[in-house]
Amino acid sequence: MRLAYWMYEGTAHHGVGRVMNSMRNTHAVFHAPQGDGYVNTIFTMLERTPGFPAMTTSVVSGTDLARGTLRLPETLRQVEATRHPDLIVVVASCSTILLQENLEIAAHQSGLACEVMVYDANPYRMQETAAAEGLFTALVKKYATPQPLTSLPSVNILGPSSLGFHARHDLISLRRILKTLGVAVNVVAPWGASVDDLRRLPAAWLTIAPYRELGRLAAEHLEAQFGTAALYDAPIGVQPTLRWLDALLETLNTVGSRLAVPPSPLKLPPLTEFSLDGMSAPSNVPWFARTADMESFTGKKAFVFGDATHTVGVTKFLADELGMPIAGAGTYLVKEADWVRSQLQGYVSDADFLATDEFQQVADRIGQLRPELVCGTQMERHTGRRYDLNVMVISSPTHIENHLLAYRPFLGFDGADVIADEVSTTCTLGMEKHLIDMFGDAGLELVEPAAAESAEPVLASNGNAAVAPVAVVAELVKPTNGHAPEEQSSNGNGSALPTGAAPSGQTAAVPAVNPVWTADGEAMLKKIPFFVRGRARGNIEKYAREHGIATITAEVLLAAKEHLGA
């Protein structure tokens, strides 16, 4: 276990809460100090569901420890009396696990009518993803019961869960696709499933487990123990969805052919039937990718970072279907790094692949690359703001705005449209920000006199008005060529301009500086379009450091433009 201000994965408690809060008639009891009740706050803050989280904390206080009191049995009886669950899962926190109390004995001596399960979510050994996957797999192993297959084609959908990334919307997308095919849904779990639903899992012809992070191990158990075929691919994008449909129908027809009275083979209907109106194409991505709007981004580089499923899916979508080059990609799920790396062969080189759960390393890589689009988590949104880059969230951890009431899936044909929209709006519809920077706010906001003065056009050294920002952009976004910088001479205000080469046989000593921007320098920088402003800023700051310039003014920016264009 590691303490940090920001972590990509939540604690083991968070993972247990995701499973238990997803299911019906179940409850989690955390044997923990008062402060560990923060998990409830996370779910009430982010989750848009009508009920209160199905989690209770059995508080362990210093007084209880001094007296040798154990409140767990009393808490369990209260939960049963008020919530009437079919199952209560008991979990120790990182603090109480050190007490080495036997929670099995305490739980089973409570005299409850419902089932009690003590889950060893050791916070020193596991985090959110491992705890959620481990608990859900344990529940499937505990309750899944041998039984005949359903008479008609049916599937399980494993993986959608509380606080999952767009999980509720993905589930709607999958249900719509299956309904169009005439395939029934046997069980969805853990989302909305009860203990009785888990018992019915082996009745399905096929298990769909699209998320690498949750549901895969349970699907593997059903396949090994009951022979239930499984489909593990995530249909992210138009072409992957078509391949996913072919694999789904092929597997279901194979199972159907083994039945005593096999039904008619399933066939892929016209693709128009997957659209909302039943007449048009199911996705506009193939058409949209050929428009001038998207073709203008085919040379713009993207960096993708997140969990395993969405990193792989979004990277392939950007490269294959939108034609965007990938500057780099990676995942914070270090245990899945080998799988992600193998999936992205041909998309990202090993040198450009990053596997780390340290957000500082990801921020440094983004700062080095300065891509036109960053696809990441809420952490990368902070990093993008720091470097003035375009960022879209494609993976947990998320912000409340990523838990929407509206329908915004990432899977299926509908999901392909959503991702393409996100790319387009993230990269282009911030243009009003650039227009305000260039032309002002049309009087919508009051400008302080000092700010107005600092934003006045700066004259170049020849007395003419500053050059057009488009001309500045063309030079400042060029990669630096690494040649030795020209010697600088101070102009008396902390900035410097090129003055020619150093005398023969001498090397100019350039002091190490960390340049700062003046108000007129920032005002001139804002005239550069926002989608390349980050790269321009980086090149200007590099120019200033190489020339020992401590303060970046408008004149220095223009000098950098002249130097980089030489």
SULFEN-V77918 format. One record per backbone hydrogen bond with DSSP energy under -0.5 kcal/mol. CO is the residue of the C=O (numbers start at 1). NH is the residue of the N-H. E is the energy in kcal/mol with one decimal. If there is no record, write none. Layout:
CO&NH&E  CO&NH&E
//
This chain:
10&128&-2.4  11&15&-1.6  12&16&-2.4  13&17&-2.8  14&18&-1.8  15&19&-1.4  16&20&-2.6  17&21&-2.6  18&162&-1.1  19&22&-0.6  19&23&-1.2  22&192&-2.8  25&86&-3.0  25&87&-1.1  27&89&-2.7  28&56&-2.5  29&31&-0.6  29&91&-2.3  30&32&-1.1  30&58&-2.9  31&93&-1.9  32&60&-1.5  33&36&-1.3  34&37&-1.7  35&38&-1.1  36&39&-1.0  37&40&-1.0  37&41&-0.8  38&42&-1.8  39&43&-1.7  40&44&-2.4  41&45&-2.1  42&46&-1.9  43&47&-2.0  47&49&-1.0  53&55&-2.1  54&28&-2.1  56&30&-2.8  56&58&-0.6  57&59&-1.1  58&32&-1.4  59&61&-0.6  61&65&-1.9  62&66&-2.2  63&67&-2.0  64&68&-1.1  64&69&-2.6  69&71&-0.5  71&75&-2.3  72&76&-2.6  73&77&-2.0  74&78&-2.0  75&79&-2.5  76&80&-2.2  77&81&-2.1  78&82&-2.0  79&83&-2.9  79&84&-0.7  80&84&-1.1  86&115&-1.7  87&27&-1.7  88&90&-0.5  88&117&-2.8  89&29&-2.8  90&119&-2.4  91&31&-3.1  93&97&-2.0  95&98&-0.9  96&99&-1.2  96&101&-0.6  97&100&-1.0  101&103&-1.3  102&106&-1.7  103&107&-2.7  104&108&-2.3  105&109&-1.2  107&110&-1.2  115&88&-2.1  117&90&-2.7  117&119&-0.7  118&120&-0.5  119&121&-1.9  120&122&-1.5  121&123&-0.5  122&125&-1.7  122&126&-1.8  127&131&-2.6  128&132&-2.6  129&133&-2.5  130&134&-2.5  131&135&-2.5  132&136&-2.5  133&137&-2.2  134&138&-2.1  135&139&-2.3  136&140&-2.2  137&141&-2.5  138&142&-1.8  139&143&-2.0  140&144&-2.3  153&184&-2.3  154&205&-1.7  154&206&-1.1  155&186&-3.1  155&187&-0.7  156&158&-0.5  156&208&-3.4  157&189&-2.2  160&191&-1.8  161&164&-1.9  164&166&-0.8  164&167&-0.9  166&170&-2.6  167&171&-2.2  168&172&-1.6  169&173&-2.2  170&174&-2.5  171&175&-2.5  172&176&-2.2  173&177&-1.9  174&178&-2.6  175&179&-2.4  176&180&-1.9  177&181&-1.6  178&182&-0.9  178&183&-2.8  179&182&-0.6  184&155&-1.9  184&186&-0.6  187&157&-2.5  189&159&-2.3  190&193&-1.8  193&24&-2.5  194&198&-1.7  195&199&-1.3  196&200&-0.9  197&200&-0.9  198&201&-1.1  199&145&-1.4  200&203&-1.8  201&204&-1.7  203&150&-2.2  205&229&-0.7  206&156&-2.4  207&209&-0.6  207&231&-2.9  208&158&-2.7  210&212&-0.5  215&219&-2.0  216&220&-2.4  217&221&-2.0  218&222&-2.2  219&223&-2.1  220&224&-2.3  221&225&-3.1  222&226&-2.0  222&228&-1.7  223&227&-0.8  227&229&-0.7  229&207&-2.5  231&209&-2.6  233&235&-0.6  234&236&-2.2  235&237&-0.7  235&412&-3.2  237&241&-1.5  238&242&-2.1  239&243&-2.3  240&244&-2.3  241&245&-2.4  242&246&-2.0  243&247&-2.3  244&248&-2.5  245&249&-2.6  246&250&-2.3  247&251&-2.2  248&252&-2.4  249&253&-2.4  250&254&-1.8  251&255&-2.2  252&256&-2.6  253&257&-1.9  254&258&-0.6  255&258&-1.2  256&259&-1.1  259&262&-0.7  267&269&-0.6  270&273&-2.0  271&274&-1.9  272&275&-1.4  284&288&-3.2  285&289&-2.9  287&290&-1.2  288&291&-1.5  288&294&-0.5  291&295&-2.5  292&296&-1.4  294&297&-2.0  295&298&-1.1  297&300&-1.2  298&325&-0.6  301&372&-1.0  301&373&-1.5  302&327&-2.6  302&328&-1.1  303&375&-3.4  304&330&-1.5  306&332&-1.3  306&333&-0.5  307&311&-1.4  308&312&-2.0  309&313&-2.3  310&314&-2.5  311&315&-1.9  312&316&-2.1  313&317&-1.9  314&318&-2.8  315&319&-2.1  316&320&-3.1  316&321&-0.5  317&321&-1.9  317&322&-1.1  318&322&-0.5  318&324&-2.7  325&302&-2.0  325&327&-0.7  328&304&-2.0  329&354&-2.1  330&306&-1.4  331&356&-1.3  332&334&-1.6  333&336&-2.0  334&337&-1.6  336&340&-2.4  337&341&-2.9  338&342&-2.2  339&343&-2.1  340&344&-1.6  342&345&-1.0  344&347&-2.2  344&348&-2.2  349&352&-0.8  350&353&-0.9  352&329&-1.6  354&331&-1.6  354&356&-0.5  357&359&-0.7  358&361&-0.8  358&362&-1.2  359&363&-2.4  360&364&-2.3  361&365&-2.1  362&366&-2.4  363&367&-2.4  364&368&-1.8  365&369&-2.3  366&370&-3.1  373&303&-2.2  374&376&-0.6  374&392&-2.5  375&305&-2.8  376&394&-2.9  376&395&-0.9  377&381&-1.2  378&382&-1.4  379&383&-1.9  380&384&-2.9  381&385&-1.9  382&386&-1.8  383&387&-1.9  384&388&-0.8  384&389&-2.9  388&534&-0.5  390&374&-2.7  392&376&-2.0  397&378&-2.6  399&402&-2.0  400&403&-1.8  402&404&-0.5  406&408&-0.8  411&415&-1.1  412&237&-0.6  412&416&-1.8  413&417&-1.6  414&418&-1.9  415&419&-2.6  416&420&-2.3  417&421&-2.4  418&422&-2.4  419&423&-2.5  420&424&-2.5  421&425&-3.1  422&426&-2.4  423&427&-2.1  424&428&-2.3  424&429&-0.6  425&429&-0.8  428&431&-1.6  430&433&-1.5  430&434&-1.0  431&435&-2.6  432&436&-2.5  433&437&-2.1  434&438&-2.1  435&439&-3.3  436&440&-2.1  441&444&-1.7  446&448&-0.5  448&452&-2.6  449&453&-2.4  450&454&-2.2  451&455&-1.2  453&456&-1.4  458&466&-0.7  460&463&-2.3  464&460&-2.3  468&471&-0.8  468&472&-1.4  469&473&-2.6  470&474&-1.8  471&475&-0.9  472&475&-0.7  472&476&-2.5  473&477&-2.0  475&478&-1.2  487&499&-1.6  489&497&-1.4  494&550&-1.2  494&551&-1.0  495&491&-1.9  497&489&-1.4  500&487&-0.6  503&506&-2.1  508&510&-0.6  509&511&-0.6  513&515&-0.5  516&552&-3.4  518&522&-2.5  519&523&-2.3  520&524&-2.0  521&525&-2.3  522&526&-2.0  524&527&-1.2  525&528&-1.9  529&532&-1.7  529&533&-0.7  530&534&-0.6  532&536&-2.2  533&537&-2.8  534&538&-2.0  535&539&-2.3  536&540&-2.4  537&541&-2.6  538&542&-2.2  539&543&-2.2  540&544&-2.5  541&545&-2.5  542&546&-2.5  543&547&-1.4  544&549&-3.0  545&548&-1.1  548&550&-0.6  550&516&-2.2  551&553&-0.8  552&518&-2.3  553&557&-2.1  554&558&-2.2  555&559&-2.3  556&560&-2.8  557&561&-2.1  558&562&-2.2  559&563&-2.6  560&564&-3.0  561&565&-1.5  563&566&-1.0
//
